[in-house]
Amino acid sequence: MKNKSKSMTIEEIEATIPHRYPFLLVDTMKEIEEGKHGIGIKNVTANEWFFEGHFPERKVMPGVLIVEALAQVACITMLRGIDSSQKVPLFGGIEKMRFRRPVVPGDTLQLEFKLTKQRRELGWGDVEATVNGEVAATGTISFALVDR
């Protein structure tokens, strides 16, 4: 049976997935049910590296990085509780991704992943990014967990 834990620190996240600054886009995991469901947090600050070139006159987090942050939450959720040193998470695809509101400096982005289907190393899940309960992005992603 998979365990449900309340949270993960940045150190635990770094021990689980290979991403590092500047591409680690999850600051903490608020909630995780191994292999099934996870909620992560990204605190968006004005000094993020991507704001320099992405609409510097009106700073907006790029949608592709919101999707990447959601994918990282999926990876953390799927790798938590297994020997992550033996697996590499690979992005498979994005479906029906919709962006509903801009994400700007000062926002706390809540990133949620729910596994909907898994066949061996392939998986699919619904994702949603919110700010203060307001939907910023929603869609479906697919991934593969392959041997290193």
KOLLUMRO-334834 format. One line per 3 residues: number of its first residue (from 1); their letters; for each residue z negated, y, x of N, C-alpha, C, O. Coordinates in Angstrom, 2 decimals. Example, Ala and Ser with C-alpha at 12.3 -4.5 7.8 and 13.67 -1.06 7.14 Angstrom:
REM KOLLUMRO-334834
1> as> -7.80,-5.69,13.19,-7.80,-4.50,12.30,-7.80,-3.30,13.20,-8.46,-3.32,14.24  -7.08,-2.25,12.85,-7.14,-1.06,13.67,-7.87,0.03,12.90,-8.04,1.14,13.41 .
END
This chain:
REM KOLLUMRO-334834
1> mkn> 0.00,-1.18,0.84,0.00,0.00,0.00,0.00,1.24,0.88,-0.74,1.32,1.86  0.82,2.20,0.54,0.91,3.44,1.30,-0.31,4.31,1.01,-0.85,4.32,-0.10  -0.74,5.03,2.04,-1.92,5.88,1.91,-1.53,7.29,1.52,-0.47,7.79,1.88 .
4> ksk> -2.43,7.93,0.78,-2.26,9.34,0.45,-3.29,10.10,1.25,-4.49,9.84,1.15  -2.82,11.04,2.06,-3.74,11.86,2.82,-3.63,13.30,2.33,-2.62,13.69,1.76  -4.66,14.06,2.56,-4.70,15.42,2.03,-3.86,16.40,2.84,-3.26,17.31,2.26 .
7> smt> -3.79,16.24,4.15,-3.08,17.24,4.94,-2.74,16.70,6.32,-3.21,15.64,6.73  -1.91,17.47,7.04,-1.59,17.17,8.43,-1.57,18.48,9.19,-1.09,19.50,8.68  -2.08,18.46,10.39,-2.04,19.65,11.25,-0.71,19.72,11.97,0.08,18.77,11.94 .
10> iee> -0.45,20.84,12.63,0.77,20.99,13.41,0.81,19.96,14.54,1.89,19.47,14.88  -0.32,19.62,15.12,-0.36,18.61,16.18,0.05,17.24,15.63,0.78,16.50,16.30  -0.39,16.91,14.44,-0.01,15.64,13.83,1.47,15.63,13.45,2.14,14.60,13.57 .
13> iea> 1.98,16.78,13.00,3.41,16.89,12.69,4.24,16.68,13.95,5.22,15.94,13.93  3.85,17.33,15.04,4.58,17.18,16.30,4.50,15.75,16.85,5.41,15.32,17.56  3.45,15.04,16.53,3.34,13.64,16.95,4.20,12.72,16.08,4.43,11.57,16.44 .
16> tip> 4.67,13.23,14.93,5.42,12.42,13.98,6.92,12.62,14.07,7.67,11.65,14.04  7.37,13.89,14.17,8.81,14.16,14.24,9.16,14.80,15.58,8.30,15.39,16.23  10.42,14.67,16.01,10.80,15.17,17.34,11.08,16.68,17.40,11.27,17.20,18.50 .
19> hry> 11.11,17.37,16.30,11.47,18.79,16.28,10.43,19.64,17.01,9.23,19.37,16.95  10.92,20.68,17.71,10.06,21.61,18.43,10.58,23.02,18.25,11.70,23.23,17.79  9.75,24.00,18.62,10.15,25.40,18.55,11.45,25.59,19.32,11.59,25.04,20.41 .
22> pfl> 12.38,26.33,18.80,12.30,27.15,17.59,12.74,26.43,16.33,12.87,27.06,15.28  12.99,25.12,16.41,13.53,24.45,15.24,12.53,23.65,14.43,12.92,23.02,13.44  11.27,23.66,14.79,10.24,23.06,13.95,9.89,24.08,12.88,9.36,25.15,13.18 .
25> lvd> 10.20,23.76,11.63,10.09,24.73,10.53,9.01,24.37,9.51,9.02,24.90,8.40  8.09,23.50,9.88,6.98,23.13,9.00,5.69,23.42,9.77,5.48,22.87,10.85  4.84,24.28,9.21,3.59,24.66,9.88,2.46,23.69,9.59,1.62,23.44,10.46 .
28> tmk> 2.42,23.14,8.38,1.36,22.22,7.99,1.85,21.39,6.82,2.76,21.79,6.10  1.23,20.25,6.63,1.48,19.44,5.43,0.23,19.53,4.57,-0.86,19.15,5.00  0.39,20.03,3.36,-0.73,20.16,2.42,-1.11,18.81,1.83,-2.28,18.52,1.61 .
31> eie> -0.10,18.00,1.59,-0.31,16.73,0.91,0.78,15.77,1.35,1.93,16.15,1.55  0.40,14.52,1.50,1.40,13.52,1.86,1.00,12.15,1.32,-0.14,11.71,1.47  1.95,11.50,0.69,1.81,10.11,0.30,2.89,9.38,1.09,4.08,9.48,0.80 .
34> egk> 2.45,8.63,2.08,3.36,8.02,3.05,4.55,7.34,2.40,4.39,6.46,1.55  5.74,7.77,2.81,6.96,7.15,2.35,7.36,7.46,0.92,8.31,6.88,0.41  6.65,8.38,0.27,6.95,8.65,-1.14,7.05,10.14,-1.49,8.02,10.56,-2.12 .
37> hgi> 6.06,10.92,-1.09,5.98,12.31,-1.56,5.24,13.15,-0.52,4.24,12.72,0.05  5.75,14.35,-0.28,5.08,15.24,0.65,5.27,16.70,0.27,6.29,17.09,-0.30  4.27,17.50,0.59,4.33,18.95,0.39,3.95,19.61,1.70,2.85,19.43,2.21 .
40> gik> 4.89,20.40,2.23,4.66,21.12,3.48,4.69,22.62,3.25,5.09,23.10,2.19  4.25,23.35,4.27,4.20,24.81,4.21,4.90,25.41,5.42,4.72,24.95,6.54  5.70,26.43,5.17,6.29,27.26,6.22,5.88,28.69,5.93,6.26,29.25,4.90 .
43> nvt> 5.11,29.28,6.83,4.74,30.68,6.71,5.83,31.51,7.36,6.03,31.45,8.57  6.54,32.28,6.56,7.69,33.05,7.03,7.19,34.41,7.52,6.61,35.18,6.76  7.43,34.69,8.81,6.96,35.95,9.39,8.15,36.82,9.80,9.26,36.33,9.97 .
46> ane> 7.90,38.10,9.97,8.96,39.06,10.30,9.54,38.82,11.69,10.66,39.24,11.97  8.80,38.14,12.56,9.31,37.93,13.92,10.01,36.59,14.12,10.17,36.15,15.25  10.44,35.93,13.04,11.20,34.68,13.16,12.49,34.94,13.93,13.12,35.98,13.74 .
49> wff> 12.87,34.02,14.78,14.05,34.18,15.63,15.33,34.40,14.83,16.22,35.11,15.30  15.44,33.80,13.64,16.68,33.87,12.88,16.90,35.21,12.18,18.02,35.52,11.78  15.84,36.01,12.02,16.00,37.30,11.35,16.76,38.32,12.21,17.32,39.28,11.68 .
52> egh> 16.78,38.11,13.53,17.48,39.04,14.42,18.95,39.19,14.06,19.50,40.29,14.13  19.59,38.11,13.67,21.02,38.16,13.41,21.42,37.87,11.97,22.60,37.97,11.64  20.45,37.52,11.11,20.79,37.18,9.73,20.32,38.31,8.82,19.16,38.36,8.41 .
55> fpe> 21.23,39.21,8.51,20.95,40.38,7.67,19.76,41.18,8.20,18.78,41.36,7.47  19.82,41.68,9.44,18.67,42.38,10.01,18.24,43.61,9.20,17.08,44.01,9.26  19.15,44.19,8.44,18.78,45.35,7.62,18.01,44.93,6.35,17.29,45.74,5.77 .
58> rkv> 18.16,43.68,5.94,17.40,43.11,4.82,17.15,41.65,5.16,17.96,40.78,4.85  16.04,41.40,5.80,15.76,40.08,6.34,15.65,39.03,5.23,14.84,39.15,4.31  16.49,37.99,5.35,16.51,36.88,4.41,16.60,35.58,5.23,17.45,35.47,6.12 .
61> mpg> 15.74,34.62,4.93,15.79,33.34,5.63,17.09,32.63,5.24,17.39,32.51,4.05  17.86,32.17,6.21,19.11,31.47,5.91,18.87,30.21,5.06,17.94,29.45,5.32  19.71,30.02,4.06,19.59,28.86,3.19,19.64,27.55,3.95,18.93,26.60,3.61 .
64> vli> 20.47,27.49,4.98,20.59,26.26,5.76,19.26,25.93,6.45,18.95,24.75,6.65  18.47,26.93,6.81,17.16,26.67,7.43,16.12,26.26,6.39,15.20,25.51,6.70  16.26,26.75,5.17,15.40,26.26,4.08,15.67,24.77,3.86,14.74,23.98,3.71 .
67> vea> 16.95,24.40,3.84,17.32,22.99,3.70,16.77,22.17,4.87,16.26,21.07,4.67  16.89,22.70,6.09,16.35,22.00,7.26,14.84,21.82,7.15,14.33,20.75,7.47  14.13,22.84,6.69,12.68,22.72,6.52,12.34,21.64,5.49,11.40,20.87,5.68 .
70> laq> 13.10,21.59,4.40,12.91,20.54,3.39,13.18,19.16,3.99,12.45,18.21,3.72  14.23,19.05,4.80,14.55,17.78,5.45,13.43,17.36,6.41,13.13,16.17,6.53  12.83,18.33,7.10,11.72,17.99,8.00,10.52,17.46,7.22,9.85,16.53,7.68 .
73> vac> 10.25,18.03,6.06,9.16,17.50,5.21,9.49,16.07,4.79,8.61,15.21,4.76  10.76,15.81,4.46,11.17,14.44,4.12,10.95,13.50,5.30,10.44,12.40,5.12  11.33,13.93,6.50,11.13,13.11,7.71,9.66,12.80,7.94,9.29,11.66,8.20 .
76> itm> 8.84,13.83,7.84,7.40,13.64,8.05,6.85,12.64,7.04,6.06,11.76,7.38  7.26,12.80,5.79,6.80,11.91,4.71,7.21,10.46,4.97,6.41,9.54,4.79  8.46,10.27,5.41,8.96,8.91,5.61,8.43,8.28,6.89,8.27,7.06,6.95 .
79> lrg> 8.16,9.08,7.93,7.68,8.54,9.20,6.17,8.38,9.27,5.67,7.61,10.09  5.44,9.09,8.43,3.98,9.01,8.46,3.55,7.60,8.10,3.95,7.06,7.07  2.73,7.03,8.94,2.20,5.70,8.67,3.01,4.58,9.31,2.62,3.41,9.23 .
82> ids> 4.14,4.92,9.96,4.89,3.91,10.71,4.94,4.35,12.16,4.56,5.48,12.48  5.41,3.49,13.04,5.52,3.84,14.44,6.74,4.75,14.63,7.85,4.27,14.83  6.51,6.06,14.55,7.61,7.02,14.61,8.27,7.08,15.99,9.35,7.64,16.13 .
85> sqk> 7.64,6.50,17.01,8.27,6.47,18.32,9.45,5.50,18.35,10.26,5.52,19.27  9.54,4.65,17.34,10.62,3.67,17.26,11.78,4.11,16.37,12.83,3.46,16.36  11.61,5.21,15.62,12.62,5.65,14.66,13.02,7.10,14.90,12.21,7.92,15.34 .
88> vpl> 14.28,7.40,14.62,14.81,8.77,14.67,15.31,9.12,13.28,16.12,8.38,12.71  14.84,10.23,12.71,15.34,10.63,11.39,16.66,11.39,11.53,16.76,12.33,12.32  17.66,11.00,10.76,18.95,11.67,10.77,19.30,12.14,9.36,19.14,11.40,8.39 .
91> fgg> 19.78,13.38,9.27,20.20,13.95,8.02,21.45,13.22,7.54,22.37,13.00,8.32  21.48,12.83,6.27,22.64,12.15,5.73,23.53,13.03,4.88,24.75,12.97,4.99  22.93,13.86,4.04,23.73,14.71,3.17,22.88,15.58,2.28,21.66,15.43,2.17 .
94> iek> 23.57,16.51,1.64,22.95,17.45,0.71,23.77,17.41,-0.58,25.00,17.47,-0.55  23.09,17.32,-1.69,23.77,17.32,-2.98,23.10,18.32,-3.92,21.88,18.46,-3.93  23.92,18.99,-4.69,23.44,19.87,-5.76,22.38,20.88,-5.30,21.46,21.20,-6.04 .
97> mrf> 22.51,21.37,-4.08,21.55,22.35,-3.57,21.85,23.69,-4.21,22.99,24.16,-4.20  20.83,24.31,-4.77,20.96,25.61,-5.42,19.87,26.52,-4.87,18.73,26.11,-4.66  20.25,27.77,-4.65,19.31,28.77,-4.14,19.06,29.78,-5.25,20.00,30.35,-5.81 .
100> rrp> 17.80,29.99,-5.58,17.43,30.79,-6.75,16.84,32.16,-6.41,16.93,33.09,-7.20  16.23,32.27,-5.23,15.63,33.54,-4.82,15.63,33.62,-3.31,15.55,32.59,-2.64  15.73,34.83,-2.77,15.67,34.95,-1.31,14.26,34.68,-0.79,13.27,34.92,-1.48 .
103> vvp> 14.20,34.17,0.43,12.94,33.96,1.12,12.89,35.02,2.22,13.79,35.11,3.05  11.83,35.82,2.21,11.73,36.99,3.08,10.41,36.96,3.87,9.51,36.20,3.54  10.31,37.81,4.90,9.06,37.87,5.67,7.86,38.10,4.75,7.91,38.90,3.82 .
106> gdt> 6.79,37.39,5.05,5.57,37.47,4.24,5.45,36.36,3.22,4.37,36.12,2.69  6.57,35.68,2.93,6.53,34.58,1.97,5.88,33.34,2.58,6.02,33.07,3.77  5.16,32.61,1.75,4.69,31.28,2.10,5.57,30.31,1.33,5.51,30.23,0.11 .
109> lql> 6.38,29.59,2.07,7.35,28.69,1.48,6.72,27.31,1.33,6.34,26.68,2.32  6.60,26.85,0.09,6.10,25.50,-0.16,7.29,24.58,-0.29,8.21,24.84,-1.07  7.29,23.50,0.47,8.42,22.59,0.60,8.02,21.21,0.09,7.11,20.59,0.64 .
112> efk> 8.69,20.75,-0.96,8.30,19.47,-1.57,9.44,18.46,-1.52,10.60,18.80,-1.78  9.10,17.22,-1.19,10.04,16.11,-1.14,9.48,14.97,-1.97,8.30,14.63,-1.87  10.34,14.37,-2.81,9.97,13.18,-3.59,11.05,12.13,-3.38,12.20,12.34,-3.75 .
115> ltk> 10.68,10.99,-2.80,11.62,9.90,-2.60,12.07,9.37,-3.95,11.23,9.09,-4.82  13.38,9.23,-4.15,13.90,8.69,-5.40,14.52,7.31,-5.23,14.56,6.52,-6.18  15.00,7.02,-4.02,15.65,5.74,-3.78,15.63,5.44,-2.29,15.79,6.34,-1.46 .
118> qrr> 15.44,4.16,-1.96,15.49,3.76,-0.56,16.07,2.37,-0.46,15.69,1.46,-1.20  17.01,2.21,0.47,17.58,0.92,0.80,17.52,0.77,2.30,18.28,1.41,3.03  16.63,-0.07,2.77,16.39,-0.27,4.20,16.15,1.06,4.89,15.18,1.76,4.58 .
121> elg> 17.03,1.43,5.84,16.81,2.68,6.58,17.41,3.90,5.89,17.23,5.01,6.38  18.12,3.73,4.78,18.71,4.85,4.05,17.81,5.28,2.90,17.18,4.45,2.24  17.75,6.60,2.67,16.92,7.09,1.58,17.50,8.35,0.95,18.31,9.05,1.54 .
124> wgd> 17.05,8.60,-0.27,17.45,9.77,-1.04,16.21,10.36,-1.68,15.29,9.63,-2.06  16.19,11.68,-1.80,15.02,12.30,-2.42,15.34,13.67,-2.99,16.28,14.34,-2.56  14.55,14.06,-3.96,14.65,15.39,-4.55,13.79,16.34,-3.73,12.69,15.99,-3.31 .
127> vea> 14.30,17.55,-3.52,13.57,18.56,-2.76,13.50,19.86,-3.55,14.39,20.18,-4.35  12.42,20.59,-3.31,12.24,21.88,-3.95,11.43,22.80,-3.04,10.38,22.41,-2.52  11.94,24.01,-2.86,11.22,25.03,-2.10,10.79,26.11,-3.08,11.60,26.58,-3.87 .
130> tvn> 9.51,26.49,-3.02,9.00,27.52,-3.92,8.21,28.56,-3.14,7.70,28.30,-2.05  8.14,29.75,-3.73,7.30,30.83,-3.22,6.45,31.31,-4.40,6.99,31.80,-5.39  5.15,31.17,-4.28,4.23,31.56,-5.36,4.63,30.94,-6.70,4.56,31.61,-7.73 .
133> gev> 5.06,29.68,-6.69,5.44,28.98,-7.90,6.85,29.28,-8.39,7.30,28.67,-9.36  7.53,30.20,-7.76,8.90,30.56,-8.14,9.89,29.76,-7.29,9.78,29.75,-6.06  10.84,29.10,-7.93,11.79,28.25,-7.22,12.71,29.08,-6.34,13.35,30.02,-6.81 .
136> aat> 12.76,28.73,-5.05,13.67,29.37,-4.10,14.91,28.50,-3.89,16.02,29.02,-3.75  14.73,27.18,-3.86,15.84,26.25,-3.65,15.48,24.89,-4.22,14.31,24.49,-4.23  16.49,24.18,-4.68,16.28,22.84,-5.22,17.54,22.01,-4.99,18.65,22.55,-4.96 .
139> gti> 17.37,20.71,-4.83,18.52,19.84,-4.63,18.10,18.42,-4.29,16.96,18.02,-4.52  19.04,17.67,-3.74,18.83,16.29,-3.34,19.34,16.14,-1.92,20.39,16.68,-1.56  18.60,15.40,-1.10,19.04,15.13,0.26,19.07,13.63,0.50,18.39,12.86,-0.19 .
142> sfa> 19.86,13.23,1.47,19.86,11.83,1.90,19.63,11.80,3.40,19.88,12.78,4.10  19.15,10.66,3.89,18.77,10.54,5.30,18.83,9.10,5.74,18.93,8.18,4.92  18.76,8.91,7.03,18.66,7.59,7.61,17.55,7.59,8.65,17.39,8.56,9.40 .
145> lvd> 16.80,6.53,8.71,15.80,6.33,9.77,16.35,5.23,10.66,16.34,4.06,10.29  16.84,5.61,11.82,17.51,4.65,12.70,16.65,4.35,13.92,15.79,5.14,14.30  16.90,3.19,14.52,16.17,2.82,15.73,16.55,3.74,16.87,17.70,4.16,16.99 .
148> r> 15.55,4.06,17.72,15.78,4.91,18.89,16.65,4.19,19.89,16.97,4.73,20.95 .
END
